[in-house]
Amino acid sequence: MIELRETEDGAILPVRAAPAARRDQIAGQHEGMLKVCVTQAAEKGKANKAIAQLLASALGLRKGQVTLLSGATARDKRFLITGISLAELKSRLDTVLAAISNGK
């Protein structure tokens, strides 16, 4: 289960990044974090930007609703998700993860 945390600013989504992957995808869960693979290399913030865009797209959010909080140069990152409730974020994550497990 992904360890989401609610703050007064929004929800914190922990992410395990896999830069320089073969394709952009949400690959499932890893140690309480959402595993996200992107084709961009981890240089000059390119992978972080690609992860934020992929999260926004997969979760049906605007790009401005996804902000990197910590882990700019680390594999483990925390993103702030704003504009939706924690329950709604959980629901959208469940939908994305269910699609992955069903091979879609």
C-alpha positions as CSV (number, residue, x, y, z in Angstrom):
1,M,0.0,0.0,0.0
2,I,1.3,3.5,-0.9
3,E,1.9,5.6,2.2
4,L,0.0,8.8,1.4
5,R,0.1,11.6,3.9
6,E,-2.3,14.5,4.2
7,T,-1.1,18.1,5.0
8,E,-2.8,21.4,5.1
9,D,-1.4,22.1,1.6
10,G,-2.5,18.8,0.0
11,A,-1.4,15.2,-0.1
12,I,2.1,13.9,-0.1
13,L,2.8,11.1,-2.6
14,P,6.0,9.1,-2.1
15,V,7.6,8.1,-5.4
16,R,10.5,5.7,-6.2
17,A,12.0,7.0,-9.5
18,A,13.5,5.0,-12.2
19,P,15.0,7.4,-14.7
20,A,16.4,6.4,-18.1
21,A,13.9,3.6,-18.5
22,R,12.7,2.2,-21.8
23,R,9.3,3.9,-21.5
24,D,7.3,6.3,-19.4
25,Q,5.1,4.3,-17.1
26,I,3.8,3.8,-13.6
27,A,5.2,0.4,-12.7
28,G,3.4,-0.3,-9.4
29,Q,4.4,-0.1,-5.8
30,H,7.8,-0.4,-4.1
31,E,8.2,-0.3,-0.3
32,G,5.2,1.9,0.3
33,M,6.0,4.2,-2.7
34,L,4.6,4.5,-6.2
35,K,7.3,3.3,-8.7
36,V,7.5,5.6,-11.7
37,C,9.7,5.0,-14.7
38,V,10.6,7.7,-17.2
39,T,12.8,7.8,-20.3
40,Q,14.5,11.0,-19.3
41,A,17.9,10.8,-17.8
42,A,18.5,12.1,-14.2
43,E,20.2,15.3,-15.2
44,K,19.3,19.0,-14.7
45,G,15.8,18.0,-13.4
46,K,14.7,16.5,-16.6
47,A,13.6,13.2,-15.0
48,N,11.8,15.1,-12.1
49,K,9.8,17.1,-14.7
50,A,8.9,14.0,-16.6
51,I,7.8,12.2,-13.5
52,A,5.6,15.2,-12.5
53,Q,4.0,15.2,-16.0
54,L,3.4,11.5,-15.9
55,L,1.8,11.6,-12.5
56,A,-0.5,14.5,-13.6
57,S,-1.5,12.6,-16.7
58,A,-2.1,9.3,-15.0
59,L,-4.0,10.7,-12.1
60,G,-6.1,13.1,-14.2
61,L,-4.6,16.3,-12.7
62,R,-3.3,19.5,-14.1
63,K,0.5,19.9,-14.2
64,G,0.3,22.7,-11.6
65,Q,-1.3,20.3,-9.1
66,V,1.9,18.2,-8.9
67,T,5.0,19.7,-7.2
68,L,8.3,18.1,-6.2
69,L,8.7,18.6,-2.4
70,S,11.9,16.6,-1.8
71,G,14.4,14.2,-3.4
72,A,15.4,16.3,-6.4
73,T,18.6,14.3,-6.7
74,A,17.5,11.1,-5.0
75,R,15.7,8.0,-6.2
76,D,13.1,8.4,-3.4
77,K,11.0,11.5,-3.9
78,R,8.0,13.2,-2.3
79,F,5.4,15.0,-4.5
80,L,2.8,17.4,-3.2
81,I,-0.6,16.8,-4.8
82,T,-3.0,19.7,-4.5
83,G,-6.6,20.4,-5.5
84,I,-8.1,17.0,-4.6
85,S,-8.9,15.2,-1.3
86,L,-6.8,12.4,0.1
87,A,-9.7,10.0,-0.5
88,E,-9.9,11.0,-4.2
89,L,-6.2,10.6,-4.6
90,K,-6.3,7.1,-3.1
91,S,-9.2,6.2,-5.4
92,R,-7.3,7.4,-8.5
93,L,-4.2,5.6,-7.4
94,D,-6.2,2.4,-6.9
95,T,-7.6,2.7,-10.4
96,V,-4.1,3.2,-11.9
97,L,-2.6,0.3,-10.0
98,A,-5.6,-2.0,-10.8
99,A,-5.0,-1.2,-14.5
100,I,-1.4,-2.2,-14.1
101,S,-2.2,-5.5,-12.4
102,N,-4.7,-6.3,-15.1
103,G,-2.1,-5.7,-17.8
104,K,-3.6,-2.6,-19.4
